[in-house]
Amino acid sequence: MGALLWLTIPVLAAIAATLYAGWAARNNRKNVGDVEELAGYTRFREAMERARTDTDAAA
């Protein structure tokens, strides 16, 4: 009987871990979409290009 009790502890821990992993992995934020993400990356890349040309012109 004692062995069965000790077996329930890891089983309950595994169930709790599974439930927590499912809860933590759910998607909380709204999907932004690839179009907005790519537009943001394009703006970033253009800003980096401007910064590099400004630095090159100053040198």
N, C-alpha and C positions, 0 to 999 in steps of 0.2 A: 504494500500500500504506500509506503514511503517513497519507493522508486517512482510510482505513478504520480505522486504529488510533485516530485522534482522534475518529472517530464513535462508537466503542465506549464511550468515557468517558462522554458524556452519556446514552447508552442504559443503561449499567450504573447510573449515578446515578439515572435515572428508575425503573428497576426497584427499586433499593434504597429510594427514596423511597416507592414504592407499597407495598412490603412493610412499611416502618416505619409508614406511615399506617394500614394495616390492623391492625397490631399495637397502635398507640396508640389506635385507635378502639374496640377491643373493650371489652365491658362487664365490668369487673373486679369491681364490687360486686354484691351480691345486689339484686334488685329489691325495693324497699321497698314499693311499691304506693301507689296514690293514696289509699287510706283512711287509712293512717298519716301520709302527708304532709299531708292535709287536717286530720287531728286535731291535728297539731303546729301548723299554721297557726291553727287555732281557739284553741288554748291561748295562743299568742302574742298573738292579737288580744284575747282576754279579759284577759290581763295588761296590755296597753297601755291598755285601757279602765279597768281598776282604777287604774293609775298616773295616768291623767288625772283621774279622779274624786277621787283622794286629793289631787292637787295643787289642784284646784278647791275642795275642802273646806277646805284649809289657808289658802287666800287670802281 
